[in-house]
């Protein structure tokens, strides 16, 4: 039997929970993998969100994500919680495949110049002004030529691309490879920005892709 990986690209601020449940129910995979680390998964499922000592950038980004999610009738991480709950209800093995989110942000913060830190924060606040239509248009453009978009991102912010995308893609690809060696069919819920990289790193497996635009 051929080993198949279903990569589902998601956006963390959209309400696509029902679609995620439907995909898992229809595919009936041997395993479900989510772009979370164990601690982040606990935080998302806990009512104690946002408490405890965290990096300033982590705190600001989390708050902004919450604001944007509310604008789009979503819940930050809602698609991941939906995948977790659906896997559990169907008694499907669940795997957390991402690097520790706190370590990622701390590493990012320590590797950025003061100027770039300010630039990121300003860009994050400006994102609050972007309309849903524009975001959906940008998503479709990215899906048409994700490599071009990522290349531009690398030219403008090489540190971000290396830490937020490249290192995590390698880490998640290795995790998925281990899971695929033990299961014939795996559904992986990951950010749309990781789909192209993961497909390239795991091209020796049969891969089916469901893009974010198909879920909106």
N, C-alpha and C positions, 0 to 999 in steps of 0.2 A: 504493500500500500504506500502511495506517494505521501511524503511529508509535506504538509501545507501550512503556510503562515499567512494569516489574514491581518494585514496592517490597517488599523482604523485611525485615520488622522483626525484629531479633535482640536477644538479651541476651548480654552479653559474658562471663557466667560459666557458662552452660549448655552441655552437650555436645550441640550440634545440627549437628555437622559433616557427618554423613551426610545429613541432611535438606537442607542447603545444596547438597551435591554433586548430590543427586537433582533439585532444582529447576533447577539450571543444565543438567543433562543432559536433562531433559524439555523445558525451554523453548527450548534451543538458540539463545540470543540472539546478536546481532551484536556485543555488547560487554557486559562485566561491570564494574560500578563498586563500589568498596568504601569504607566510611567510615574511611579511613586517609589519612595524608599519607605521602609517600615514605619519610621517615626512620623513622616509626613502623612502617611495613611491614617495613623492614630489621631493626628491633629485634625484632619478633615472630618473624621467621624466623631470627634469629641465636641462637647459644648464649651470646652475651655479654649477655643480658638484664640490665637493672638496673645496668649499669656506666656509669661516666662521671658528670659533674657534672649533677645535676638539682635542680629546685625541691623543697623539703621536702614540700609538699603533693602534688606529683606522685609522690614516692617513697612516701609513706604510702598514698595511694590505690591505687597499683600493688600494694603488699604486701597490702592488704586484699582487693583483687580476686582476687589469687592464692589467698588463704586461702578465700574464699567459693567460688571456682571448684572448688577441691579437694573442698569439702563436697558439691558437686553433680556430682562426677565429670567436671568440665569442665576446660578450659584457657583462660586469658584470651586472647581474640583467636583462639581455635581456629576459630571460624566464618569469620573473615576469611582465615586461612591456608588453610582448606578451599576457600574461593571462589577464592583466588589460584591454588592448585594445580590446581583443576578447570579454570579458564579456560585455564591454560597447557597442560594435557594435551589440551584440545580445540582448541587454537590459536585462542582467542577473545581479541581485544584487551582489555586490562585497564587500568582507570583508577583512580587514587587521587584522591578528591574532597574530602577533609576539609582543614581548616586545620591548620597546624603545631601539634601537640599541646603542645609545650613553650611556644610563644607563648601559647596559650590559657590554660594553667595560670599562667604568669608574669603575664599580664594580670589574671587572676582574683585571684591572690594580692595584687597591688598595689592592687586596687580594693576589697578587703574590709577592714572594720574588724577590730581585734583580737578583739572579741567574736564577730563572725561567723565568723572563722577557727576559734576554739575550738569554736563551735557545730557547724560542719561536721565537724571532727575527731571530736567526741563522737558525732555522729550516725553517722559512718562506722564507729566502733568498735561502736556499738550494733547496727548492721546485721549484725554477726557472730552475733547472738543470734536473728535472725529465721529461722523455719522455711521450708522449701521450699514447703509448702502455703500459707503466708501470702503468700509472694512470688508464687506462681502466681495467688492470689486477687486480689492488687493489680494484677497484669498484666491480668487479665480486666476488672477495674473500669476500668482506664485505657483499654483498647481500646473499652469501651462509651461512655465520655465523656472522651476524652483532653483536649479543650479545657478542661473543668472542672478537671481535675487540674493542667494547666499554668497555668491562671489562679490557682489556689490557690498553686502554687509561686512564681508571679510576685509575689503579695501578700506572701509570707513571705521570699523571697530574690530581689528584683528584679535585683540584680547578677548572680547566678548564671544566672537565666533569660535575661538579655540576652546574656551572653557564651557560655554553654554551649549554648543552644538557638537563640535568634533569629539571632545573627550567623553561626553555623555553618549554619543552615538556608538563609540567603540565599546564603552562599558555595557550599554544595553544590548548591543549586537552579541557580545560574548555571553550575556545572560540568556538571551533568546536562543542562541546556538545550543547551550546546555539543555534548555527546556525542550527544544525540537529534537534533540537526540533521544529524548525519553517519551515524546508524545507525537502522534501522527498529525494532529490538527491543533493549531494554537491561534487564538485571537489575541492580538496585542493592541491595547489602547494607548496611543502615543500622540504627542503634539504634532500637528501637521508639519511643522518645521523639521521634524526628525524623519519623516517618511522617506524622502529621497536618499538620505544618507544610509538609513537602515536597509533599504532595498539594495543599495550598492554593496554594502558589507555582507549581506546575506544572499547574494545572487546565486548561490549554489542550491538554494531551496526554491520550491515552487511558492510564489508569492502572489497573493491577491490583495489589491489595494482599494480601500474605500476612503475617498477623500472627504475632507470637511465640508466642501460645497455640496456634496451629496446628502449631507445630514441636515443642512439648514433649510 
